[in-house]
């Protein structure tokens, strides 16, 4: 890629398509297109400062420091010039040079100079790739000539901090999509268009589910009545499932003293996403970023015997994390989030069974929503992450969680550097109806915090022992899960989740009395129903109900009022005809009670 990694320079920086597999050739096309993009931007803005430009999963991007913001017309001109340069069939030529020569070549490019300084820690030379008049730092991996670059289209410009650090300059990132064949490129944009139609921010506004307010602050979602209904149903589901499996619900407020978070390790390892302290004399209080130390304090309210374990403390808790403003995104990344959190206190011998029970609960909940395509990652310490220094506890926790996952028959891949600061974890990644992956549920094993916070139980031997704590969240963040569900269903929720499950549509004013009676009887049965008593014509009312994605539309005219029936239409336009009210009520009540995924 355009930013050279601090590693050995490959022997084949320019390679024939016959010498690499299709995925590698596609990566090289995308990498080469990024170089052409930078070439063209420098033609238009000779004083531009250019940073890095790697290939990515759907194409490529390049970051620039430019004298003015790019416009849509600029993007069109850049793409036109890129196509012209590609047709000129420039050859990519790769070479090595000394660090001093590289510094001289890029003397007016501060971002390149910073990269060269970084490389100098591990190497005495750098790679260059040139085509036409453009030369870039590069470790290789290109096509041979520009005409070998596949079908592409520039997509958008976004802000991006240099090195991902919001304290550094904000650059303009130009994105492009590139695929091996035009049909694949067209399919990609068709998926993007579908994703835009499903965007939970747009649907949340159109369906009046949630909003954000500048007066409240960024990253703090406000649920409107319809959104609150959905959230209440989500909470009802997890509560029912937990009650069936022996969980006890607790409540612990929103604040805790700083010395608790100091003892647990959060201030040392998690402070960068915690809100600043509120000071009362010599005491500091923090908004909770997590529940674990508070639940462990609850556990310590009494002395426990091994006979009481496992203890499962569950809480629908609102937490507060100071996410960077550039990372916020609708409901999927917020600063005020609600977790269906639980901490299971158990003996080492109970870990495998308890983890297996959690995984079964995850499968049951996801199947209820129709989310059945998922995978697990087993996250371990490593890399540049912050982790408590306790090798013995880490080793025991990793062994125990790995054994539990194996006993449950779970397939997983291991990922270093993604563990919680206090223990290893198994994260679930689920694919929605569009094939997009989301990280949702998590199971974490902790031998560190319970020891630090003095959690004990009296064992069968009469001695005191430290319990193992299993941290788990099934929905994860309810806000994030709601955003995913909105897009997964495209706003057309199954009846049990739908804010309005049915709407009565009287054709004329004389039908309003029966429509109101129908609504009253359905409401008395615990169903969510309203009446469209407006002056619009019937077809307009039906269209309005379909746009609102209400599962059942009950049309009421003379025949229905006389026969005490309702003419049922589904939101997809299917006409089920006239149905006696008791029969429809039973059908809808069964769909809700069984949490059916589709109208029946």
ABEGO torsion letter per residue (X at the ends): XABBBBBBBBABABBBAAABBAAAAAAAAAAAAAAAAAAAAAAABAABBBBBBBBBAAEBBBBBBBABBBBAAAAAAAAAAAAAAAAAGBBBBBBBBBAAAAAAAAAABAAAAAAAAAAAAABABBBBBBBEABBBBBAEGBBABAAABBBBBBABBBBBBBGGBAABBBBBBBBBBBBABAAAAAAAAAAAAAAAAABAAAAAAAAGABBBBAAAEBGBBBBBAAAAAAAAAAAAAAAAAAAAAGBBBBBAEABBBAAAAAAAGAAAAAAAABBBBBBBEABBBBBBABAAAAAAAAAAABBBBAAAOBBBBBBBBBBBBBBBAAABBEAABBABBBBBBBBBBBBAAAAAAAAAAAAAAAAAAAAAAGBABBBBBBBBBEEABBBBBBAAAAAAAAAAAAAAAAAAGBBBBBBBGABBAAEBBBBBBBBBAAGBBBBBBBBBBBAAAAAAAGBBBBBAAGBBBBBBBBBBBAAEBAAAAAAAAAAAAGGBBBAAABABABBBBBABAAAAAAAAAAAAAAAAAGBBBBBBABABBAAAAAAAAAAAGBABBBBBBAAAAAAGBBBBBBAAGBBAEBBBAAAAAAAAAAAAAAGBABBX
